[in-house]
């Protein structure tokens, strides 16, 4: 059965090459039109922006996220800022806060943040000049249950296509036990 499928696929592929031509420049070859409706939003296979984030202009911006997080009886409190170490400015960036535990439904987020599933919040930094900081984000969330601990992952979801050659200062993984203590990242 498997051999028959492979033979059928090979035959169909060969027929397509004959019908369409030997390559993209062959007479009668099908072409996919190039369409551009705005900037590319590169995202690496690991979900981060940095690994795939170099645009054709070669802009570079070292984006960092730093803050603190605490967990007290199911209440998560996250306060953070984003900082652009330059050399180029960023028109905008998006920070991803990903929690290991589901968050309670129906919660209100700060104005520049939105939900991206039951465990993920995305926050827009706004314009970041070279060697500049974003406003401070205060995100208070209830977990769906009362976990003994939560793992918070912080990362850049999008940075406008700039190359960030130092991704370690914007990727954080923080273990947050239910102690009420503040853990820095």
Backbone as JSON Lines, residues from 0, in Angstrom:
{"i":0,"aa":"X","n":[0.83,-1.19,0.0],"ca":[0.0,0.0,0.0],"c":[0.87,1.25,0.0]}
{"i":1,"aa":"X","n":[1.89,1.26,0.88],"ca":[2.76,2.44,0.98],"c":[3.53,2.65,-0.31]}
{"i":2,"aa":"X","n":[4.0,1.55,-0.92],"ca":[4.75,1.65,-2.17],"c":[3.87,2.23,-3.28]}
{"i":3,"aa":"X","n":[2.6,1.84,-3.31],"ca":[1.67,2.35,-4.32],"c":[1.46,3.85,-4.14]}
{"i":4,"aa":"X","n":[1.39,4.31,-2.89],"ca":[1.2,5.74,-2.62],"c":[2.41,6.54,-3.09]}
{"i":5,"aa":"X","n":[3.62,6.02,-2.82],"ca":[4.84,6.71,-3.22],"c":[4.92,6.78,-4.75]}
{"i":6,"aa":"X","n":[4.59,5.69,-5.42],"ca":[4.62,5.66,-6.89],"c":[3.6,6.66,-7.44]}
{"i":7,"aa":"X","n":[2.4,6.71,-6.85],"ca":[1.37,7.64,-7.31],"c":[1.81,9.08,-7.13]}
{"i":8,"aa":"X","n":[2.39,9.41,-5.97],"ca":[2.88,10.77,-5.72],"c":[3.98,11.13,-6.69]}
{"i":9,"aa":"X","n":[4.9,10.21,-6.94],"ca":[5.99,10.46,-7.89],"c":[5.44,10.7,-9.29]}
{"i":10,"aa":"X","n":[4.44,9.92,-9.7],"ca":[3.85,10.08,-11.04],"c":[3.15,11.42,-11.17]}
{"i":11,"aa":"X","n":[2.4,11.81,-10.15],"ca":[1.71,13.1,-10.18],"c":[2.73,14.24,-10.22]}
{"i":12,"aa":"X","n":[3.8,14.14,-9.43],"ca":[4.84,15.17,-9.43],"c":[5.49,15.29,-10.79]}
{"i":13,"aa":"X","n":[5.8,14.16,-11.42],"ca":[6.41,14.19,-12.75],"c":[5.47,14.82,-13.77]}
{"i":14,"aa":"X","n":[4.19,14.5,-13.67],"ca":[3.22,15.08,-14.6],"c":[3.13,16.59,-14.43]}
{"i":15,"aa":"X","n":[3.22,17.06,-13.2],"ca":[3.16,18.5,-12.95],"c":[4.38,19.2,-13.54]}
{"i":16,"aa":"X","n":[5.57,18.6,-13.41],"ca":[6.77,19.2,-13.99],"c":[6.64,19.31,-15.49]}
{"i":17,"aa":"X","n":[6.12,18.24,-16.13],"ca":[5.94,18.26,-17.57],"c":[4.91,19.32,-17.96]}
{"i":18,"aa":"X","n":[3.8,19.38,-17.24],"ca":[2.72,20.32,-17.59],"c":[3.1,21.77,-17.32]}
{"i":19,"aa":"X","n":[3.8,22.01,-16.22],"ca":[4.11,23.37,-15.82],"c":[5.48,23.85,-16.29]}
{"i":20,"aa":"X","n":[6.33,22.97,-16.68],"ca":[7.67,23.36,-17.08],"c":[8.68,22.92,-16.04]}
{"i":21,"aa":"X","n":[9.94,23.0,-16.39],"ca":[11.0,22.48,-15.53],"c":[11.34,23.37,-14.36]}
{"i":22,"aa":"X","n":[10.91,24.57,-14.35],"ca":[11.27,25.45,-13.23],"c":[10.48,26.73,-13.3]}
{"i":23,"aa":"X","n":[10.76,27.66,-12.38],"ca":[9.97,28.88,-12.33],"c":[10.13,29.77,-13.56]}
{"i":24,"aa":"X","n":[11.21,29.6,-14.34],"ca":[11.42,30.44,-15.52],"c":[11.0,29.75,-16.81]}
{"i":25,"aa":"X","n":[10.49,28.52,-16.69],"ca":[10.08,27.79,-17.88],"c":[8.8,28.38,-18.44]}
{"i":26,"aa":"X","n":[8.61,28.21,-19.77],"ca":[7.4,28.71,-20.42],"c":[6.2,27.99,-19.83]}
{"i":27,"aa":"X","n":[5.19,28.75,-19.46],"ca":[3.97,28.17,-18.91],"c":[4.06,27.84,-17.44]}
{"i":28,"aa":"X","n":[5.17,28.17,-16.79],"ca":[5.32,27.84,-15.37],"c":[4.37,28.68,-14.53]}
{"i":29,"aa":"X","n":[3.79,28.05,-13.53],"ca":[2.91,28.77,-12.6],"c":[3.78,29.63,-11.69]}
{"i":30,"aa":"X","n":[3.35,30.84,-11.45],"ca":[4.1,31.75,-10.58],"c":[3.19,32.24,-9.47]}
{"i":31,"aa":"X","n":[3.77,32.35,-8.31],"ca":[3.04,32.91,-7.19],"c":[3.36,34.39,-7.16]}
{"i":32,"aa":"X","n":[2.35,35.26,-7.24],"ca":[2.62,36.69,-7.24],"c":[3.19,37.13,-5.89]}
{"i":33,"aa":"X","n":[4.1,38.07,-5.96],"ca":[4.67,38.62,-4.73],"c":[3.74,39.71,-4.24]}
{"i":34,"aa":"X","n":[3.29,39.57,-3.01],"ca":[2.37,40.51,-2.42],"c":[2.97,41.01,-1.12]}
{"i":35,"aa":"X","n":[2.93,42.3,-0.91],"ca":[3.41,42.86,0.35],"c":[2.37,43.83,0.88]}
{"i":36,"aa":"X","n":[1.79,43.48,2.02],"ca":[0.78,44.35,2.6],"c":[1.26,44.91,3.93]}
{"i":37,"aa":"X","n":[2.56,45.01,4.09],"ca":[3.1,45.56,5.34],"c":[4.37,44.85,5.72]}
{"i":38,"aa":"X","n":[4.92,45.18,6.87],"ca":[6.18,44.57,7.28],"c":[5.99,43.11,7.65]}
{"i":39,"aa":"X","n":[7.02,42.32,7.4],"ca":[7.0,40.93,7.83],"c":[7.08,40.9,9.34]}
{"i":40,"aa":"X","n":[6.45,39.91,9.93],"ca":[6.49,39.72,11.37],"c":[7.2,38.41,11.64]}
{"i":41,"aa":"X","n":[8.56,38.41,11.61],"ca":[9.27,37.15,11.73],"c":[9.14,36.55,13.12]}
{"i":42,"aa":"X","n":[8.9,35.26,13.17],"ca":[8.87,34.53,14.43],"c":[9.64,33.26,14.22]}
{"i":43,"aa":"X","n":[10.57,32.98,15.13],"ca":[11.4,31.79,15.03],"c":[10.59,30.56,15.37]}
{"i":44,"aa":"X","n":[11.13,29.38,15.06],"ca":[10.43,28.14,15.33],"c":[10.19,27.94,16.82]}
{"i":45,"aa":"X","n":[11.0,28.57,17.68],"ca":[10.78,28.45,19.12],"c":[9.78,29.47,19.63]}
{"i":46,"aa":"X","n":[9.16,30.25,18.72],"ca":[8.14,31.21,19.11],"c":[8.68,32.58,19.45]}
{"i":47,"aa":"X","n":[10.0,32.76,19.45],"ca":[10.57,34.06,19.78],"c":[10.82,34.86,18.52]}
{"i":48,"aa":"X","n":[11.02,36.14,18.68],"ca":[11.26,37.01,17.54],"c":[12.73,37.1,17.2]}
{"i":49,"aa":"X","n":[13.62,36.88,18.14],"ca":[15.02,37.2,17.94],"c":[15.74,36.33,16.93]}
{"i":50,"aa":"X","n":[15.49,35.02,16.92],"ca":[16.24,34.12,16.06],"c":[15.97,34.38,14.58]}
{"i":51,"aa":"X","n":[14.77,34.86,14.25],"ca":[14.42,35.09,12.85],"c":[14.2,36.56,12.57]}
{"i":52,"aa":"X","n":[14.77,37.43,13.39],"ca":[14.33,38.82,13.37],"c":[15.33,39.79,12.76]}
{"i":53,"aa":"X","n":[15.74,39.57,11.54],"ca":[16.57,40.56,10.87],"c":[15.87,40.94,9.58]}
{"i":54,"aa":"X","n":[15.59,42.23,9.45],"ca":[14.91,42.65,8.23],"c":[15.95,43.06,7.2]}
{"i":55,"aa":"X","n":[15.51,43.43,6.03],"ca":[16.43,43.75,4.94],"c":[17.23,45.01,5.21]}
{"i":56,"aa":"X","n":[16.76,45.89,6.08],"ca":[17.5,47.1,6.41],"c":[18.67,46.83,7.33]}
{"i":57,"aa":"X","n":[18.7,45.67,7.98],"ca":[19.79,45.34,8.88],"c":[19.75,46.12,10.19]}
{"i":58,"aa":"X","n":[18.57,46.65,10.56],"ca":[18.47,47.38,11.82],"c":[18.79,46.45,12.98]}
{"i":59,"aa":"X","n":[19.41,47.0,14.01],"ca":[19.71,46.22,15.2],"c":[19.23,46.98,16.42]}
{"i":60,"aa":"X","n":[18.55,46.27,17.31],"ca":[18.08,46.86,18.55],"c":[18.11,45.79,19.62]}
{"i":61,"aa":"X","n":[18.85,46.04,20.67],"ca":[18.98,45.09,21.78],"c":[17.87,45.36,22.78]}
{"i":62,"aa":"X","n":[16.83,44.54,22.72],"ca":[15.66,44.71,23.57],"c":[15.8,43.85,24.82]}
{"i":63,"aa":"X","n":[15.53,44.43,25.99],"ca":[15.61,43.71,27.27],"c":[14.33,43.93,28.05]}
{"i":64,"aa":"X","n":[13.93,42.91,28.82],"ca":[12.76,43.01,29.69],"c":[13.21,42.68,31.1]}
{"i":65,"aa":"X","n":[12.87,43.53,32.04],"ca":[13.24,43.29,33.44],"c":[12.1,43.68,34.35]}
{"i":66,"aa":"X","n":[11.96,42.95,35.43],"ca":[10.89,43.25,36.37],"c":[10.89,42.29,37.54]}
{"i":67,"aa":"X","n":[9.7,42.12,38.12],"ca":[9.55,41.22,39.26],"c":[8.16,40.6,39.2]}
{"i":68,"aa":"X","n":[8.03,39.44,39.85],"ca":[6.76,38.72,39.87],"c":[6.58,38.07,41.24]}
{"i":69,"aa":"X","n":[5.35,38.04,41.72],"ca":[5.05,37.37,42.99],"c":[3.74,36.6,42.84]}
{"i":70,"aa":"X","n":[3.57,35.6,43.72],"ca":[2.35,34.8,43.77],"c":[1.92,34.69,45.22]}
{"i":71,"aa":"X","n":[0.68,35.12,45.51],"ca":[0.13,35.05,46.86],"c":[-1.29,34.5,46.78]}
{"i":72,"aa":"X","n":[-1.48,33.27,47.24],"ca":[-2.81,32.63,47.28],"c":[-3.56,32.79,45.95]}
{"i":73,"aa":"X","n":[-2.89,32.49,44.85],"ca":[-3.52,32.53,43.54],"c":[-3.5,33.88,42.83]}
{"i":74,"aa":"X","n":[-2.96,34.9,43.48],"ca":[-2.85,36.22,42.84],"c":[-1.42,36.43,42.34]}
{"i":75,"aa":"X","n":[-1.3,36.59,41.03],"ca":[0.0,36.89,40.41],"c":[0.12,38.38,40.21]}
{"i":76,"aa":"X","n":[1.24,38.95,40.59],"ca":[1.51,40.36,40.34],"c":[2.83,40.45,39.58]}
{"i":77,"aa":"X","n":[2.74,41.0,38.37],"ca":[3.91,41.14,37.5],"c":[4.1,42.62,37.21]}
{"i":78,"aa":"X","n":[5.29,43.12,37.46],"ca":[5.64,44.49,37.1],"c":[6.92,44.41,36.27]}
{"i":79,"aa":"X","n":[6.88,45.02,35.08],"ca":[8.07,44.96,34.22],"c":[8.17,46.18,33.33]}
{"i":80,"aa":"X","n":[9.36,46.39,32.8],"ca":[9.65,47.41,31.8],"c":[10.45,46.76,30.69]}
{"i":81,"aa":"X","n":[10.36,47.33,29.52],"ca":[11.2,46.91,28.41],"c":[12.17,48.05,28.13]}
{"i":82,"aa":"X","n":[13.38,47.69,27.74],"ca":[14.41,48.69,27.47],"c":[15.11,48.36,26.17]}
{"i":83,"aa":"X","n":[15.33,49.38,25.36],"ca":[16.05,49.24,24.1],"c":[17.46,49.77,24.31]}
{"i":84,"aa":"X","n":[18.44,48.88,24.23],"ca":[19.84,49.28,24.38],"c":[20.43,49.79,23.06]}
{"i":85,"aa":"X","n":[19.64,49.79,21.99],"ca":[20.07,50.35,20.72],"c":[20.85,49.35,19.87]}
{"i":86,"aa":"X","n":[21.45,49.83,18.81],"ca":[21.64,51.21,18.43],"c":[20.47,51.85,17.69]}
{"i":87,"aa":"X","n":[19.52,51.05,17.19],"ca":[18.39,51.61,16.44],"c":[17.15,51.72,17.32]}
{"i":88,"aa":"X","n":[16.27,52.64,16.95],"ca":[15.0,52.77,17.67],"c":[14.05,51.68,17.19]}
{"i":89,"aa":"X","n":[13.03,51.38,17.98],"ca":[11.99,50.44,17.6],"c":[10.66,51.18,17.55]}
{"i":90,"aa":"X","n":[9.93,51.01,16.49],"ca":[8.62,51.65,16.37],"c":[7.63,51.02,17.35]}
{"i":91,"aa":"X","n":[7.85,49.76,17.69],"ca":[6.97,49.04,18.61],"c":[7.58,47.68,18.89]}
{"i":92,"aa":"X","n":[7.13,47.04,19.94],"ca":[7.53,45.67,20.26],"c":[6.41,45.04,21.07]}
{"i":93,"aa":"X","n":[6.4,43.71,21.12],"ca":[5.4,42.98,21.88],"c":[6.1,42.01,22.81]}
{"i":94,"aa":"X","n":[5.72,42.06,24.08],"ca":[6.28,41.19,25.11],"c":[5.27,40.09,25.4]}
{"i":95,"aa":"X","n":[5.76,38.85,25.49],"ca":[4.91,37.7,25.8],"c":[5.15,37.28,27.25]}
{"i":96,"aa":"X","n":[4.06,37.2,28.02],"ca":[4.09,36.64,29.38],"c":[3.33,35.32,29.31]}
{"i":97,"aa":"X","n":[4.05,34.23,29.53],"ca":[3.45,32.9,29.41],"c":[3.53,32.22,30.78]}
{"i":98,"aa":"X","n":[2.39,31.82,31.31],"ca":[2.31,31.23,32.64],"c":[2.09,29.73,32.55]}
{"i":99,"aa":"X","n":[2.67,28.97,33.48],"ca":[2.55,27.51,33.45],"c":[1.19,27.04,33.94]}
{"i":100,"aa":"X","n":[0.44,27.89,34.59],"ca":[-0.89,27.55,35.1],"c":[-1.94,28.38,34.37]}
{"i":101,"aa":"X","n":[-3.14,27.81,34.16],"ca":[-4.2,28.6,33.53],"c":[-4.63,29.76,34.43]}
{"i":102,"aa":"X","n":[-5.03,30.83,33.8],"ca":[-5.46,32.03,34.52],"c":[-6.99,32.08,34.53]}
{"i":103,"aa":"X","n":[-7.54,32.67,35.56],"ca":[-8.99,32.77,35.69],"c":[-9.57,33.59,34.54]}
{"i":104,"aa":"X","n":[-10.72,33.19,34.07],"ca":[-11.4,33.88,32.96],"c":[-12.01,35.19,33.44]}
{"i":105,"aa":"X","n":[-12.23,36.11,32.48],"ca":[-12.95,37.34,32.76],"c":[-12.14,38.43,33.44]}
{"i":106,"aa":"X","n":[-10.83,38.35,33.41],"ca":[-10.0,39.36,34.06],"c":[-9.69,40.5,33.1]}
{"i":107,"aa":"X","n":[-9.53,41.68,33.66],"ca":[-9.2,42.86,32.88],"c":[-7.69,43.04,32.85]}
{"i":108,"aa":"X","n":[-7.18,43.36,31.68],"ca":[-5.74,43.58,31.5],"c":[-5.47,45.07,31.35]}
{"i":109,"aa":"X","n":[-4.21,45.49,31.56],"ca":[-3.85,46.89,31.28],"c":[-4.15,47.24,29.81]}
{"i":110,"aa":"X","n":[-4.27,48.51,29.53],"ca":[-4.69,49.0,28.21],"c":[-3.82,48.48,27.07]}
{"i":111,"aa":"X","n":[-2.53,48.32,27.25],"ca":[-1.64,47.89,26.17],"c":[-1.42,46.38,26.12]}
{"i":112,"aa":"X","n":[-2.26,45.62,26.82],"ca":[-2.11,44.16,26.86],"c":[-3.38,43.48,26.36]}
{"i":113,"aa":"X","n":[-3.22,42.23,25.89],"ca":[-4.35,41.43,25.45],"c":[-4.09,39.97,25.72]}
{"i":114,"aa":"X","n":[-5.18,39.2,25.75],"ca":[-5.09,37.76,25.97],"c":[-4.66,37.05,24.69]}
{"i":115,"aa":"X","n":[-3.84,36.0,24.86],"ca":[-3.46,35.14,23.74],"c":[-3.6,33.68,24.19]}
{"i":116,"aa":"X","n":[-4.75,33.33,24.71],"ca":[-5.01,32.0,25.24],"c":[-5.22,32.06,26.74]}
{"i":117,"aa":"X","n":[-5.43,30.89,27.35],"ca":[-5.74,30.81,28.78],"c":[-4.54,31.07,29.68]}
{"i":118,"aa":"X","n":[-3.33,31.01,29.12],"ca":[-2.11,31.15,29.94],"c":[-1.17,32.24,29.46]}
{"i":119,"aa":"X","n":[-1.53,32.97,28.41],"ca":[-0.58,33.9,27.8],"c":[-1.18,35.29,27.65]}
{"i":120,"aa":"X","n":[-0.36,36.29,27.99],"ca":[-0.72,37.7,27.85],"c":[0.34,38.35,26.97]}
{"i":121,"aa":"X","n":[-0.09,39.18,26.01],"ca":[0.82,39.95,25.16],"c":[0.68,41.42,25.5]}
{"i":122,"aa":"X","n":[1.82,42.12,25.64],"ca":[1.78,43.55,25.96],"c":[2.6,44.34,24.94]}
{"i":123,"aa":"X","n":[2.02,45.43,24.48],"ca":[2.65,46.31,23.48],"c":[3.46,47.38,24.2]}
{"i":124,"aa":"X","n":[4.73,47.51,23.82],"ca":[5.61,48.49,24.48],"c":[5.4,49.9,23.97]}
{"i":125,"aa":"X","n":[4.97,50.04,22.71],"ca":[4.97,51.35,22.08],"c":[6.38,51.65,21.58]}
{"i":126,"aa":"X","n":[6.56,52.84,21.06],"ca":[7.85,53.22,20.49],"c":[8.94,53.22,21.55]}
{"i":127,"aa":"X","n":[10.1,52.67,21.19],"ca":[11.26,52.65,22.08],"c":[12.43,53.29,21.35]}
{"i":128,"aa":"X","n":[12.82,54.46,21.78],"ca":[13.97,55.1,21.16],"c":[15.23,54.33,21.55]}
{"i":129,"aa":"X","n":[16.29,54.53,20.81],"ca":[17.56,53.89,21.16],"c":[17.96,54.37,22.55]}
{"i":130,"aa":"X","n":[18.36,53.47,23.38],"ca":[18.69,53.73,24.78],"c":[17.49,54.39,25.48]}
{"i":131,"aa":"X","n":[16.33,53.73,25.35],"ca":[15.11,54.23,25.97],"c":[14.32,53.11,26.61]}
{"i":132,"aa":"X","n":[13.41,53.48,27.52],"ca":[12.58,52.5,28.23],"c":[11.1,52.7,27.91]}
{"i":133,"aa":"X","n":[10.37,51.61,28.07],"ca":[8.91,51.67,27.95],"c":[8.35,52.14,29.28]}
{"i":134,"aa":"X","n":[7.05,52.39,29.28],"ca":[6.39,52.64,30.56],"c":[6.38,51.34,31.37]}
{"i":135,"aa":"X","n":[6.17,51.42,32.66],"ca":[6.1,50.23,33.5],"c":[4.73,49.57,33.34]}
{"i":136,"aa":"X","n":[4.72,48.28,33.22],"ca":[3.5,47.49,33.13],"c":[3.22,46.88,34.5]}
{"i":137,"aa":"X","n":[2.01,47.03,34.98],"ca":[1.56,46.36,36.2],"c":[0.43,45.43,35.82]}
{"i":138,"aa":"X","n":[0.7,44.13,35.85],"ca":[-0.27,43.12,35.45],"c":[-0.62,42.29,36.69]}
{"i":139,"aa":"X","n":[-1.87,42.35,37.11],"ca":[-2.36,41.58,38.26],"c":[-3.37,40.57,37.74]}
{"i":140,"aa":"X","n":[-3.11,39.28,38.01],"ca":[-3.95,38.21,37.48],"c":[-4.21,37.16,38.55]}
{"i":141,"aa":"X","n":[-5.4,36.59,38.51],"ca":[-5.75,35.45,39.37],"c":[-5.55,34.17,38.56]}
{"i":142,"aa":"X","n":[-4.98,33.18,39.21],"ca":[-4.87,31.87,38.57],"c":[-6.23,31.18,38.66]}
{"i":143,"aa":"X","n":[-6.47,30.2,37.8],"ca":[-7.75,29.48,37.8],"c":[-7.9,28.66,39.08]}
{"i":144,"aa":"X","n":[-6.82,28.2,39.64],"ca":[-6.84,27.44,40.89],"c":[-5.92,28.09,41.91]}
{"i":145,"aa":"X","n":[-5.45,27.31,42.85],"ca":[-4.52,27.81,43.87],"c":[-3.22,26.99,43.81]}
{"i":146,"aa":"X","n":[-2.4,27.2,42.78],"ca":[-1.17,26.41,42.64],"c":[-0.15,26.79,43.71]}
{"i":147,"aa":"X","n":[0.72,25.83,44.03],"ca":[1.8,26.08,44.98],"c":[2.92,26.89,44.35]}
{"i":148,"aa":"X","n":[2.99,26.85,43.02],"ca":[4.0,27.61,42.3],"c":[3.56,27.79,40.85]}
{"i":149,"aa":"X","n":[4.14,28.78,40.21],"ca":[3.88,29.06,38.8],"c":[5.23,29.36,38.15]}
{"i":150,"aa":"X","n":[5.4,28.94,36.92],"ca":[6.57,29.33,36.14],"c":[6.13,30.4,35.15]}
{"i":151,"aa":"X","n":[6.82,31.54,35.17],"ca":[6.57,32.63,34.23],"c":[7.69,32.64,33.2]}
{"i":152,"aa":"X","n":[7.3,32.63,31.93],"ca":[8.27,32.79,30.84],"c":[8.01,34.15,30.21]}
{"i":153,"aa":"X","n":[9.06,34.95,30.11],"ca":[8.99,36.28,29.5],"c":[9.84,36.23,28.24]}
{"i":154,"aa":"X","n":[9.32,36.78,27.14],"ca":[10.08,36.79,25.89],"c":[9.53,37.88,24.98]}
{"i":155,"aa":"X","n":[10.29,38.2,23.96],"ca":[9.83,39.12,22.92],"c":[9.04,38.31,21.91]}
{"i":156,"aa":"X","n":[7.79,38.68,21.69],"ca":[6.97,38.02,20.68],"c":[7.19,38.66,19.31]}
{"i":157,"aa":"X","n":[7.47,39.96,19.28],"ca":[7.67,40.68,18.02],"c":[8.47,41.94,18.31]}
{"i":158,"aa":"X","n":[9.41,42.27,17.42],"ca":[10.22,43.48,17.61],"c":[10.35,44.31,16.33]}
{"i":159,"aa":"X","n":[9.44,44.13,15.41],"ca":[9.44,44.92,14.19],"c":[10.47,44.48,13.18]}
{"i":160,"aa":"X","n":[11.11,43.34,13.38],"ca":[12.07,42.84,12.41],"c":[13.51,43.23,12.66]}
{"i":161,"aa":"X","n":[13.8,43.87,13.78],"ca":[15.19,44.26,14.06],"c":[15.99,43.06,14.54]}
{"i":162,"aa":"X","n":[17.28,43.05,14.24],"ca":[18.19,42.01,14.71],"c":[18.5,42.29,16.18]}
{"i":163,"aa":"X","n":[18.34,41.28,17.01],"ca":[18.7,41.38,18.42],"c":[19.76,40.32,18.69]}
{"i":164,"aa":"X","n":[21.01,40.74,18.73],"ca":[22.11,39.78,18.87],"c":[22.35,39.37,20.32]}
{"i":165,"aa":"X","n":[21.55,39.88,21.26],"ca":[21.68,39.5,22.66],"c":[20.31,39.08,23.2]}
{"i":166,"aa":"X","n":[19.8,37.91,22.79],"ca":[18.46,37.5,23.2],"c":[18.36,37.11,24.67]}
{"i":167,"aa":"X","n":[19.47,36.87,25.33],"ca":[19.41,36.41,26.71],"c":[18.84,37.45,27.67]}
{"i":168,"aa":"X","n":[18.89,38.74,27.33],"ca":[18.36,39.74,28.25],"c":[16.88,40.02,28.03]}
{"i":169,"aa":"X","n":[16.26,39.32,27.1],"ca":[14.8,39.45,26.98],"c":[14.08,38.11,27.13]}
{"i":170,"aa":"X","n":[14.82,37.05,27.35],"ca":[14.22,35.74,27.61],"c":[14.46,35.37,29.06]}
{"i":171,"aa":"X","n":[13.37,35.18,29.8],"ca":[13.49,34.83,31.22],"c":[12.53,33.72,31.55]}
{"i":172,"aa":"X","n":[12.94,32.88,32.47],"ca":[12.09,31.82,33.03],"c":[12.21,31.93,34.53]}
{"i":173,"aa":"X","n":[11.09,32.21,35.2],"ca":[11.11,32.49,36.63],"c":[10.19,31.51,37.35]}
{"i":174,"aa":"X","n":[10.73,30.79,38.33],"ca":[9.93,29.95,39.2],"c":[9.39,30.84,40.31]}
{"i":175,"aa":"X","n":[8.06,30.86,40.48],"ca":[7.42,31.75,41.44],"c":[6.62,30.91,42.44]}
{"i":176,"aa":"X","n":[7.21,30.6,43.61],"ca":[6.46,29.86,44.63],"c":[5.4,30.75,45.28]}
{"i":177,"aa":"X","n":[4.38,30.13,45.83],"ca":[3.29,30.86,46.49],"c":[3.75,31.28,47.9]}
{"i":178,"aa":"X","n":[4.61,32.31,47.91],"ca":[5.15,32.81,49.19],"c":[4.85,34.28,49.38]}
{"i":179,"aa":"X","n":[4.45,34.97,48.32],"ca":[4.26,36.41,48.39],"c":[5.55,37.18,48.15]}
{"i":180,"aa":"X","n":[6.68,36.47,48.07],"ca":[7.97,37.12,47.81],"c":[8.05,37.55,46.34]}
{"i":181,"aa":"X","n":[8.82,38.61,46.1],"ca":[9.01,39.13,44.74],"c":[10.28,38.51,44.16]}
{"i":182,"aa":"X","n":[10.14,37.93,42.97],"ca":[11.25,37.31,42.26],"c":[11.59,38.14,41.03]}
{"i":183,"aa":"X","n":[12.85,38.52,40.94],"ca":[13.31,39.44,39.88],"c":[13.66,38.67,38.61]}
{"i":184,"aa":"X","n":[13.47,39.34,37.49],"ca":[13.92,38.82,36.19],"c":[14.46,39.98,35.39]}
